[in-house]
Amino acid sequence: MSTQHATEVADAHEGHAHEGHAHDDGAHGHGLTDMGYVKVALVLALLTGLEVALTYVDIGSLFMPVLLILMVIKFVTVVSFFMHLRFDSKIFSWLFYSGLFLAVGVYLAALCTFQFFAGN
């Protein structure tokens, strides 16, 4: 191994060691702080409470669209922050959101097949 190569490897290793120490203060290099995650979790809990509350309130034909909108908001929030999608490559975002689009489309098609929106 050449001396120059050994020096480059040592410098690279030392750089990674310094990066590791930067994460010890509670801040994440690839995400939110701990308090940020708590805030996101509280928002998700609030949205879940709203979904549960909607099952006890009669809002007529708006029930399913409102639930679907809340579902999409929660999905985007979870994959953006807890799965770090917000901080990753855009190709991963495209993959997740195309899967979401496909899942909602299949769900809506199934509801239409069973005449869910016909209003008995």
C-alpha positions as a printed Julia matrix, in Angstrom:
120×3 Matrix{Float64}:
   0.0    0.0    0.0
   1.43   3.37  -0.96
   1.99   6.08   1.6
  -0.35   8.46  -0.23
  -3.15   5.86  -0.31
  -2.66   5.08   3.38
  -2.87   8.81   4.2
  -6.08   9.19   2.16
  -7.64   6.19   3.91
  -6.64   7.55   7.33
  -8.03  11.0    6.46
 -11.31   9.48   5.26
 -11.61   7.39   8.42
 -10.88  10.43  10.59
 -13.56  12.43   8.74
 -16.14   9.73   9.44
 -15.13   9.65  13.09
 -15.74  13.39  13.39
 -19.12  13.04  11.67
 -20.12  10.41  14.21
 -19.4   12.73  17.12
 -21.62  15.42  15.62
 -24.64  13.18  16.18
 -24.09  12.77  19.9
 -25.81  16.07  20.81
 -29.32  14.73  20.05
 -29.53  16.16  16.54
 -29.71  13.71  13.69
 -27.7   14.35  10.56
 -30.33  12.62   8.44
 -33.6   13.61  10.02
 -35.18  15.68  12.75
 -34.19  16.32  16.32
 -35.81  14.2   19.0
 -38.28  17.0   19.75
 -39.12  17.21  16.04
 -40.03  13.53  16.02
 -42.2   14.02  19.11
 -44.04  16.9   17.38
 -44.63  14.79  14.26
 -45.92  11.93  16.44
 -48.32  14.33  18.19
 -49.65  15.56  14.85
 -50.17  11.94  13.75
 -51.97  11.18  17.02
 -54.2   14.21  16.47
 -55.03  13.09  12.93
 -55.81   9.58  14.2
 -58.1   11.06  16.86
 -59.85  13.05  14.14
 -60.34   9.88  12.09
 -61.83   8.07  15.08
 -64.07  11.05  15.88
 -65.37  11.04  12.3
 -66.74   7.55  12.82
 -69.05   8.92  15.54
 -70.22  11.98  13.58
 -72.57  11.73  10.62
 -71.14  13.92   7.87
 -72.94  12.09   5.08
 -71.2   11.53   1.78
 -68.11  13.47   2.9
 -67.13  10.66   5.27
 -65.07   8.57   2.86
 -63.34  11.45   1.02
 -62.32  13.04   4.34
 -60.96   9.72   5.62
 -59.01   9.2    2.38
 -57.53  12.69   2.61
 -56.5   12.13   6.23
 -55.02   8.76   5.25
 -52.91  10.37   2.52
 -51.72  13.11   4.89
 -50.69  10.53   7.48
 -48.95   8.37   4.86
 -46.96  11.31   3.52
 -46.03  12.42   7.04
 -44.86   8.97   8.13
 -42.78   8.26   5.05
 -41.38  11.79   4.94
 -40.15  11.98   8.51
 -40.06   8.56  10.2
 -38.79   6.79   7.07
 -36.53   9.75   6.19
 -37.94  10.0    2.67
 -37.79  13.78   2.87
 -34.02  13.59   3.22
 -33.36  10.83   0.63
 -33.09  10.72  -3.14
 -36.15  11.84  -5.12
 -36.37   8.42  -6.82
 -37.46   6.93  -3.5
 -40.14   9.62  -3.18
 -41.39   8.75  -6.64
 -41.56   5.05  -5.77
 -43.48   5.59  -2.52
 -45.91   8.12  -3.95
 -46.6    6.06  -7.06
 -47.4    3.14  -4.73
 -49.73   5.4   -2.75
 -51.45   6.55  -5.94
 -51.87   2.94  -7.07
 -53.22   1.82  -3.69
 -55.78   4.64  -3.51
 -56.84   3.92  -7.09
 -57.34   0.22  -6.38
 -59.25   1.03  -3.17
 -61.54   3.48  -4.97
 -62.12   0.98  -7.78
 -63.07  -1.69  -5.23
 -65.48   0.72  -3.52
 -67.09   1.57  -6.85
 -67.37  -2.13  -7.71
 -69.32  -2.76  -4.52
 -71.42   0.35  -5.22
 -70.25   1.97  -2.01
 -70.94   5.45  -3.38
 -74.44   4.56  -4.7
 -76.09   5.72  -1.47
 -78.58   3.01  -0.58
